[in-house]
């Protein structure tokens, strides 16, 4: 016999769920689906928290670029599925920002950093240990969106600190791109 049950969630929202009495196989399957959905929501929450943290770092007024980049590198692993074995690195203008003991893992996810439409660097996340393969090696498709978004935000941050090169500046390309590392 099917029975409707009202569930009161912590946020005060009342929802309806169906319990199928006498069918433990269906009940277990439903519990498995709920556990999977909960895990997915927890992963999205981690990614969103990471993005908020990056935004907080990049919007602090008067912050030196190097400090911001080091803080972003430290903040990124928390947004990935396996933060305990995750490490991040930013390479910008020939300078590398990475945690001590950084060693690139077998699986790396990267995104380009562009400043005023020109390649300026790269942001990478890798796992120090092997992890199960999912959508992009061991990385989730949402993690691809996250690293691309962080790269875009870094690009905006750097563009705000470097004036757009004008056609009449006459400065060589190398001199303009090296200004990003200040």
N, C-alpha and C positions, 0 to 999 in steps of 0.2 A: 504494500500500500504506500502510495506517495503521500508526503505530508509537507506543507509549506511551513517554513520556520522564519520568523522575523529575527534578524540579527541587528543588534545595536552596536555600531562601531564606536571606537574611542572618540571620534570627532562629532558624535551625536547623530550621524546619518543612519537612518534605518534602511536596511536592505533586505531583500528576500532571497532565500536560498532553498533549494529542494533537498530534502533528505529522502533517500530511497531505503525504506526499512525492509529488512529481510534480504537485501542485496549487497553484501559486504564487498563484492568485487567492484560494483559501481561506486560505492562509498569510498573505497581506497583509491580508485581512479580519480574521483573528484578531489580528494585530498591531495593527490599527486599533482593535479592541475593547479590547485590553489598554491601549493608549495612552489611550483615552477613560476607561477605568476608573481608570487611574493619575491622570489629571488630576482626576477627580471626587474621589478620595481626597485629593489634595493640597489641593483647595478645602476639604474638610471639616476637614482638619488645620489650615488657616489660621483657619477659623472657631472651631474649638475652642481654638486658641492665643489668639485674641483674647478669647474668653470667660474663659479662665483669667487673662489679663492684667487684664481688668476686675475679676474677682473679687479678685485680689491688691490692686489699687488700693483697692477699696471695703472691704476688711477690715483695712486698716492702722489700728491703734488711735490715737485722738487726732488724726487727720488733719482739717484744716479742709475744709469742704464745697467751697469754691471750688477748692482745690488738687486735690481728687479729681475734680471735674467737668472741669477743664482736662486732667488726665491721661487721663481716659476719652476725651475728644475727640481727644487725640493718639494713643491706642491703637486706636481703631476702624477707621481706614482699612486697617490690615494684615489685617483679617478679611474684606475684600471682594474680589471677583474682580479688580478693577483698582485696586490700592492707590496706584499712582503718580498717578492723577487723581482719587482719592477724597478727600473732605473731610467732616468731621463737625461738628455744632453741637448744643449743648444750650441751650434757652431755658427758664429757670426763674425764676418770680416776677418777670418783667420784665427779668431780667438774661440776656445772651447770652454763652455761652462758645464761642468759635470760634477757629480759627487765624488768624494775621495774613494779610491778603489774601483772606479768605474771600469768595467770591461764589457764591451758590446757582446750581447748574447747572440745565439744562433738566429733568433727571430727578432727583427727590428721593424718598427712602424715609424715612418718619417713623413714629414710634410715640409715643403719649401717655405721660406720666409722671404717675402719680397718687399722692397722699399721703393716707392715711386715707380712700380712696374719693373724693377730690376731685381734679379736674384741677389739676395744679401746673405743668406744663410739657410740653415736647416734645423728643424727640431725633430728629435728622435726619442722614441721610447722602446726599450727592449727588456726581455726577461732574462735574468741571469741563469735561470734553470728552465728545462724543458717543461712545456705545458701542453695539454690536449689541444688538438687542432679543431677550430670552429669555422668561422667565416673567412678570416684573413690570417691564415696560420692560427696562432693561438689568440688572436685579437678579434674582438667583436666588431660588427659593422658600426655600432654606436661609438666605439672607441676611435674608429677612423674619422667619424664626424667630429669627435672631440678634439683630436690632434689637429685636424684641418682648421677647426674654429680657433684653437689656441694659436696656431701659426698666423691666422688672419688678424687676431687681436694683437699679437706681437708686431706684425707689420704696421698696424695702425699706431701703436705705441711708438715705434721707431720713426715713422713718418712725422709724427708730431714733434719729435726732437731734432729732426734733420730737415732743413728747408728744401723745398723742391728745387732741383737744379734747373736753372733757366737756360734758354738757348744762348744767351749772351754772357754766361759766366766764364766761359773759356777755360774752366777747370778741367783737368784731365779726368777721365772716368775713374781711374784708380784712386785719386785723391778724394773724389766724391764718395765712393763706396767705403773708404777707410774712415770717414767721419762717423759712420754708424757705430763704431766700436767705442766711442767716448763715453 
